[in-house]
Amino acid sequence: MTNMEVSSVRKLSKYADAAKAAGKKVYHLNIGQPDLPAPLEYYERIREFNEPIVEYMPSQGLPELLKAMEDFYRGHGFSFRAENIAVTTGGSEAVLMTLLALTNPGDEFIVFEPYYSNYNTYFTISGATPVPVRTSVTNGFHIDREALEAQITHRTKGIWVTNPGNPTGTVLTAEELRMIADVAKQNDLYIVSDEVYREIVFDGRQITSFGFLEDIHDRLVIIDSVSKRFSACGARIGTIVCKNKELFNIIFKLCQGRLSVSTVEQHGALGLYEAGYRVINQVRDEFEKRRNVVYDALRQVPGVECNKPEGAFYMMCKLPVEDATEFLIWMLEEFDVDGETVMAAPGEGFYATKGLGKDEIRLAFTLECSLLEKAVSILAKGLEEYNKVRGVV
């Protein structure tokens, strides 16, 4: 546990706090916290809750919520039922429980780097080892079969996928999902698919999910959450979906061990599922606008390289600096434009391969369009000044 890594998303928080204490305004592009309001139905459900005793709920989840989730999935075209679903305290607990249920000493999981850095916390807790398969900005961070198969050994337990991608914004194609599924079947591996951004896809893309592939449901775990699609990160309601009865029984025992998820928040989540696609489509459309604004602005910044995100609300950017962490700290400590500066997440923490991502950052385009334009303008001026101070032409 002493080797557990600091979250790259919050790594520079102390510098941001100090900057704000010194009177600076900080534009937070480091964390996936949408600024969009949660649906009114959520608050209505919270206000309606007036039980005299706030009881534990069943360990698997509030039955009405499980049914709402089943209806939501079946509306997508999935065949999942309430008996295949466990409610968790956010997607993070879903990740942890899945790893604890799957992992034996020495087990390895294939991850496609760059990948969500907070997974490393749960790999450490569970004893699992992440084995990276590198993807590249040159092909939009899509997945190569040969590179995947080259990393599979007798210790490989599963393939870990985030779709749409965090931090890349890549949406895997149906052909890629089929390829990964075939590799998993041929090598008797599990697939863990983190799909918390599933509906946030741009440019008219179709939603893709391993849940549509019925032939792998015996080896599939889907991680899900209300946080992003319903703009309700603080509600802390996540989901594990799994048709493998043996594996689900282990997950259920873990659910029993932590007793239950918040009673009040589960009632609130009923309102989120009532809001449904009315809200999801609004969220998707807003983030597509923001993607366009931030991508177009970044293309005008000399030396910055980035790929146009296909979904979610993140992008990886290569900066014209040697050490992006040092640059971001400098931005918070020593630079501002009219008292304003920018915070992003250092890219190095999104890689398992040492040395990769040192000159990269992850940006979350979770601010309104006008603020994103201003933030990118400040970033551009900061890069110019930073390299001038260091004598870089």
C-alpha positions as CSV (number, residue, x, y, z in Angstrom):
1,M,0.0,0.0,0.0
2,T,2.9,2.3,0.6
3,N,3.6,2.2,-3.2
4,M,0.1,3.4,-4.0
5,E,0.3,6.2,-6.5
6,V,-1.3,9.7,-6.1
7,S,-4.3,10.3,-8.3
8,S,-3.0,12.3,-11.3
9,V,-6.4,13.9,-11.5
10,R,-6.0,15.5,-8.1
11,K,-2.2,15.5,-7.9
12,L,-1.8,19.2,-8.2
13,S,-4.7,20.2,-5.9
14,K,-2.5,21.7,-3.3
15,Y,-1.0,24.1,-5.8
16,A,-4.4,25.1,-7.1
17,D,-5.6,25.7,-3.5
18,A,-2.6,27.9,-2.9
19,A,-3.2,29.8,-6.1
20,K,-6.8,30.5,-5.1
21,A,-5.7,31.5,-1.6
22,A,-3.4,34.0,-3.3
23,G,-6.4,35.5,-5.1
24,K,-6.1,33.8,-8.5
25,K,-9.0,32.3,-10.4
26,V,-8.3,28.8,-11.5
27,Y,-10.0,27.2,-14.5
28,H,-10.3,23.5,-13.5
29,L,-9.7,21.4,-16.6
30,N,-8.2,18.6,-14.5
31,I,-11.3,16.7,-13.4
32,G,-14.4,15.3,-15.0
33,Q,-16.9,17.3,-12.9
34,P,-19.6,18.5,-15.3
35,D,-21.0,21.9,-14.5
36,L,-24.5,20.9,-15.8
37,P,-27.4,20.8,-13.3
38,A,-28.8,17.4,-12.3
39,P,-32.3,16.7,-13.4
40,L,-35.2,18.1,-11.4
41,E,-36.6,14.6,-11.0
42,Y,-33.5,13.8,-8.8
43,Y,-34.3,16.6,-6.3
44,E,-38.0,15.8,-6.4
45,R,-37.3,12.2,-5.3
46,I,-34.9,13.4,-2.6
47,R,-37.5,15.8,-1.2
48,E,-40.2,13.2,-1.3
49,F,-38.2,10.8,0.9
50,N,-39.6,11.2,4.4
51,E,-39.4,7.8,5.9
52,P,-39.3,8.1,9.8
53,I,-36.5,5.5,9.9
54,V,-33.6,5.7,7.4
55,E,-33.1,1.9,7.0
56,Y,-30.4,-0.1,5.4
57,M,-31.5,-1.1,1.9
58,P,-30.9,-4.6,0.5
59,S,-27.2,-5.2,-0.2
60,Q,-27.9,-5.7,-3.9
61,G,-29.8,-2.4,-4.1
62,L,-33.2,-0.8,-3.7
63,P,-35.6,-3.1,-5.6
64,E,-37.3,-0.2,-7.3
65,L,-34.0,1.1,-8.5
66,L,-32.9,-2.3,-9.8
67,K,-36.1,-2.5,-11.8
68,A,-35.5,1.1,-13.2
69,M,-32.0,0.0,-14.2
70,E,-33.3,-3.1,-15.8
71,D,-35.8,-1.1,-17.8
72,F,-33.0,1.4,-18.8
73,Y,-30.8,-1.4,-20.1
74,R,-33.5,-3.2,-21.9
75,G,-34.5,0.1,-23.5
76,H,-30.9,0.2,-24.9
77,G,-31.4,-3.3,-26.4
78,F,-29.5,-5.2,-23.7
79,S,-30.9,-8.4,-22.2
80,F,-29.9,-7.7,-18.6
81,R,-32.3,-8.2,-15.8
82,A,-32.4,-6.9,-12.2
83,E,-30.9,-10.2,-11.0
84,N,-27.7,-9.4,-13.0
85,I,-27.3,-5.9,-11.5
86,A,-25.8,-4.7,-8.2
87,V,-25.9,-1.1,-7.1
88,T,-22.6,0.3,-5.8
89,T,-21.4,3.4,-4.1
90,G,-20.3,5.0,-7.3
91,G,-18.4,3.5,-10.2
92,S,-15.3,3.4,-8.1
93,E,-16.7,0.8,-5.7
94,A,-17.9,-1.1,-8.7
95,V,-14.3,-1.2,-10.0
96,L,-12.9,-2.3,-6.6
97,M,-15.5,-5.0,-6.1
98,T,-15.0,-6.4,-9.6
99,L,-11.2,-6.6,-9.1
100,L,-11.6,-8.2,-5.7
101,A,-14.0,-10.7,-7.1
102,L,-11.8,-11.6,-10.1
103,T,-8.2,-11.4,-8.8
104,N,-6.0,-14.1,-7.4
105,P,-2.3,-13.6,-6.5
106,G,-0.2,-13.0,-9.6
107,D,-3.2,-12.2,-11.9
108,E,-2.7,-9.6,-14.7
109,F,-5.2,-7.4,-16.6
110,I,-4.5,-6.0,-20.0
111,V,-5.1,-2.2,-20.1
112,F,-4.9,0.1,-23.0
113,E,-2.7,3.1,-22.2
114,P,-3.3,5.9,-21.7
115,Y,-6.0,4.8,-19.3
116,Y,-7.9,6.2,-16.3
117,S,-5.2,6.7,-13.7
118,N,-7.4,6.0,-10.6
119,Y,-7.7,2.3,-11.7
120,N,-4.1,2.0,-10.3
121,T,-5.4,2.5,-6.8
122,Y,-7.7,-0.5,-7.1
123,F,-5.1,-2.6,-8.9
124,T,-2.9,-2.1,-5.9
125,I,-5.6,-2.9,-3.3
126,S,-6.6,-6.1,-5.1
127,G,-3.1,-7.2,-6.0
128,A,-3.8,-7.2,-9.7
129,T,-1.0,-6.1,-12.1
130,P,-1.9,-3.9,-15.1
131,V,-0.1,-4.9,-18.3
132,P,-0.2,-2.0,-20.8
133,V,-1.0,-2.2,-24.5
134,R,0.1,1.1,-26.0
135,T,-2.3,3.1,-28.2
136,S,-1.3,6.2,-30.1
137,V,-2.7,9.6,-31.1
138,T,-1.7,8.8,-34.7
139,N,-4.6,6.4,-35.1
140,G,-7.0,8.0,-32.6
141,F,-6.0,5.7,-29.8
142,H,-7.7,2.7,-31.4
143,I,-6.7,-0.9,-30.7
144,D,-4.4,-3.2,-32.7
145,R,-5.0,-6.9,-32.3
146,E,-1.4,-7.9,-32.7
147,A,-0.4,-5.5,-29.9
148,L,-3.1,-6.9,-27.7
149,E,-2.3,-10.6,-28.3
150,A,1.5,-9.9,-27.7
151,Q,0.8,-9.0,-24.1
152,I,-1.3,-12.1,-23.1
153,T,0.4,-14.6,-20.9
154,H,-0.6,-17.5,-18.7
155,R,-1.1,-14.9,-15.9
156,T,-3.6,-12.8,-17.8
157,K,-7.0,-12.8,-16.1
158,G,-8.9,-10.3,-18.2
159,I,-9.0,-7.4,-20.6
160,W,-9.9,-4.0,-19.1
161,V,-11.6,-1.6,-21.5
162,T,-13.0,2.0,-21.0
163,N,-15.4,2.9,-23.8
164,P,-15.8,5.8,-24.5
165,G,-12.3,6.4,-23.3
166,N,-11.0,8.3,-20.4
167,P,-8.6,10.1,-20.9
168,T,-8.6,9.8,-24.7
169,G,-12.3,10.3,-25.7
170,T,-12.0,7.4,-28.1
171,V,-15.1,5.5,-29.0
172,L,-14.3,1.9,-29.9
173,T,-15.9,0.6,-33.1
174,A,-18.2,-2.4,-33.2
175,E,-15.4,-4.2,-35.1
176,E,-12.9,-3.5,-32.3
177,L,-15.3,-4.8,-29.7
178,R,-15.8,-8.0,-31.7
179,M,-12.1,-8.4,-32.1
180,I,-11.5,-8.0,-28.3
181,A,-14.3,-10.4,-27.6
182,D,-12.8,-13.0,-29.9
183,V,-9.4,-12.7,-28.3
184,A,-11.0,-13.0,-24.9
185,K,-12.9,-16.2,-25.9
186,Q,-9.8,-17.7,-27.6
187,N,-7.7,-17.1,-24.4
188,D,-10.5,-17.8,-21.9
189,L,-10.3,-14.3,-20.4
190,Y,-12.8,-12.0,-18.7
191,I,-13.7,-8.6,-20.2
192,V,-14.3,-5.7,-17.8
193,S,-15.9,-2.8,-19.6
194,D,-16.2,0.6,-18.0
195,E,-19.1,2.2,-19.8
196,V,-19.9,5.2,-17.6
197,Y,-19.8,7.5,-20.7
198,R,-21.6,5.1,-23.1
199,E,-24.2,7.5,-24.5
200,I,-21.8,10.5,-24.7
201,V,-20.7,9.9,-28.3
202,F,-20.4,12.6,-31.0
203,D,-20.8,13.3,-34.7
204,G,-23.8,10.9,-35.0
205,R,-21.8,7.8,-33.8
206,Q,-23.7,4.8,-32.7
207,I,-23.4,3.6,-29.1
208,T,-21.1,0.6,-28.9
209,S,-21.0,-1.8,-26.0
210,F,-19.9,-5.3,-25.1
211,G,-23.4,-5.7,-23.7
212,F,-24.7,-6.2,-27.2
213,L,-22.5,-9.3,-27.7
214,E,-24.5,-12.1,-26.2
215,D,-21.9,-14.8,-26.8
216,I,-19.5,-13.2,-24.2
217,H,-22.0,-12.5,-21.4
218,D,-20.5,-15.4,-19.4
219,R,-17.2,-13.6,-19.2
220,L,-18.3,-10.0,-19.2
221,V,-18.6,-7.4,-16.4
222,I,-19.9,-3.9,-17.1
223,I,-19.1,-1.0,-14.8
224,D,-21.6,1.8,-14.9
225,S,-22.7,4.9,-13.1
226,V,-25.2,7.7,-13.0
227,S,-22.4,10.3,-12.6
228,K,-21.7,11.4,-16.1
229,R,-24.8,10.7,-18.3
230,F,-27.1,12.3,-15.7
231,S,-24.6,14.9,-14.4
232,A,-24.8,13.6,-10.9
233,C,-21.3,12.8,-9.8
234,G,-21.9,13.5,-6.1
235,A,-24.9,11.1,-6.0
236,R,-22.4,8.2,-5.8
237,I,-24.6,5.6,-7.5
238,G,-22.8,3.0,-9.6
239,T,-23.6,-0.3,-11.1
240,I,-22.0,-3.7,-11.7
241,V,-23.8,-5.7,-14.4
242,C,-22.8,-9.4,-14.7
243,K,-24.6,-12.5,-16.0
244,N,-21.9,-14.9,-14.8
245,K,-23.7,-16.4,-11.7
246,E,-20.6,-17.6,-10.0
247,L,-18.8,-14.3,-10.3
248,F,-22.0,-12.3,-9.4
249,N,-22.4,-14.4,-6.3
250,I,-18.9,-13.3,-5.1
251,I,-19.8,-9.7,-5.9
252,F,-23.0,-10.1,-3.9
253,K,-21.0,-11.3,-0.9
254,L,-18.8,-8.2,-1.2
255,C,-22.0,-6.1,-1.3
256,Q,-23.2,-7.8,1.9
257,G,-19.9,-7.1,3.5
258,R,-20.4,-3.3,3.1
259,L,-24.1,-3.7,4.0
260,S,-25.7,-1.3,1.6
261,V,-25.6,1.8,-0.6
262,S,-27.1,5.1,0.7
263,T,-30.8,4.8,1.1
264,V,-31.6,8.4,0.3
265,E,-29.3,8.5,-2.8
266,Q,-30.9,5.4,-4.2
267,H,-34.3,7.0,-4.0
268,G,-32.8,10.1,-5.7
269,A,-31.4,7.9,-8.4
270,L,-35.0,6.8,-9.3
271,G,-35.5,10.3,-10.5
272,L,-32.5,10.2,-12.7
273,Y,-33.8,7.1,-14.5
274,E,-37.2,8.8,-14.8
275,A,-35.4,11.7,-16.6
276,G,-33.8,9.2,-19.0
277,Y,-32.9,10.2,-22.5
278,R,-34.3,13.7,-22.3
279,V,-31.3,14.6,-20.1
280,I,-28.8,12.2,-21.6
281,N,-29.3,13.7,-25.1
282,Q,-29.0,17.2,-23.6
283,V,-25.7,16.3,-21.9
284,R,-24.3,14.6,-25.1
285,D,-25.2,17.6,-27.3
286,E,-23.7,20.1,-24.8
287,F,-20.4,18.2,-24.6
288,E,-20.2,17.9,-28.4
289,K,-20.4,21.7,-28.6
290,R,-17.7,22.0,-26.0
291,R,-15.5,19.4,-27.7
292,N,-15.7,21.5,-30.9
293,V,-14.7,24.7,-29.1
294,V,-11.8,23.3,-27.2
295,Y,-10.4,21.3,-30.1
296,D,-10.6,24.2,-32.6
297,A,-8.9,26.5,-30.0
298,L,-6.1,24.0,-29.3
299,R,-5.4,23.5,-33.0
300,Q,-4.3,27.2,-33.1
301,V,-1.8,26.8,-30.2
302,P,1.8,26.4,-31.6
303,G,3.3,23.0,-30.7
304,V,0.2,21.4,-29.2
305,E,-0.8,18.0,-30.6
306,C,-4.2,16.4,-29.9
307,N,-6.7,14.1,-31.3
308,K,-10.4,15.1,-31.8
309,P,-12.4,13.2,-29.1
310,E,-15.1,10.9,-30.4
311,G,-17.0,10.8,-27.1
312,A,-16.8,11.4,-23.3
313,F,-15.4,14.8,-22.3
314,Y,-11.6,14.4,-22.2
315,M,-8.7,14.7,-24.5
316,M,-5.0,14.0,-24.3
317,C,-2.7,16.8,-25.5
318,K,1.0,16.7,-26.2
319,L,2.6,20.0,-25.2
320,P,5.9,21.7,-26.4
321,V,7.5,21.2,-23.0
322,E,9.8,18.5,-21.6
323,D,7.9,18.1,-18.3
324,A,4.1,18.8,-18.3
325,T,3.9,18.4,-14.5
326,E,6.5,21.1,-13.9
327,F,4.7,23.4,-16.5
328,L,1.4,22.9,-14.7
329,I,2.9,23.7,-11.3
330,W,4.5,26.8,-12.8
331,M,1.1,27.9,-14.3
332,L,-0.4,27.7,-10.8
333,E,2.5,29.2,-8.9
334,E,4.0,31.8,-11.2
335,F,1.7,32.6,-14.1
336,D,-1.7,34.3,-14.6
337,V,-3.5,36.5,-17.1
338,D,-5.3,39.2,-15.3
339,G,-5.4,37.1,-12.1
340,E,-6.6,33.9,-13.9
341,T,-4.8,30.6,-14.6
342,V,-5.5,27.0,-15.6
343,M,-5.2,23.6,-14.0
344,A,-5.0,20.3,-16.0
345,A,-4.1,16.7,-15.1
346,P,-0.5,15.6,-15.8
347,G,-0.4,13.0,-18.6
348,E,2.3,10.8,-17.1
349,G,-0.1,9.2,-14.5
350,F,-2.3,7.8,-17.3
351,Y,0.4,5.5,-18.5
352,A,1.7,2.3,-16.9
353,T,4.9,2.4,-19.1
354,K,7.4,4.6,-17.3
355,G,8.5,7.6,-19.3
356,L,5.4,7.9,-21.4
357,G,3.1,10.9,-21.1
358,K,5.7,13.2,-19.5
359,D,5.0,15.9,-22.0
360,E,1.2,15.3,-22.1
361,I,-1.8,16.6,-20.2
362,R,-5.4,15.5,-20.0
363,L,-8.0,18.2,-20.4
364,A,-11.6,17.8,-19.3
365,F,-13.9,20.1,-21.3
366,T,-16.4,20.4,-18.5
367,L,-16.8,24.2,-18.5
368,E,-19.1,26.3,-20.6
369,C,-17.9,27.2,-24.1
370,S,-16.9,30.8,-23.3
371,L,-14.8,29.7,-20.3
372,L,-13.1,27.0,-22.3
373,E,-12.1,29.5,-24.9
374,K,-10.6,31.7,-22.2
375,A,-8.9,28.8,-20.5
376,V,-7.2,27.7,-23.8
377,S,-6.1,31.3,-24.4
378,I,-4.5,31.4,-21.0
379,L,-2.8,28.0,-21.6
380,A,-1.4,29.3,-24.9
381,K,0.0,32.4,-23.3
382,G,1.4,30.3,-20.5
383,L,3.2,28.0,-22.9
384,E,4.7,30.9,-24.8
385,E,5.9,32.6,-21.6
386,Y,7.2,29.3,-20.0
387,N,9.3,28.5,-23.0
388,K,10.6,32.0,-23.3
389,V,11.7,32.0,-19.7
390,R,13.5,28.7,-20.3
391,G,15.1,29.9,-23.5
392,V,13.2,27.5,-25.7
393,V,12.5,28.9,-29.2
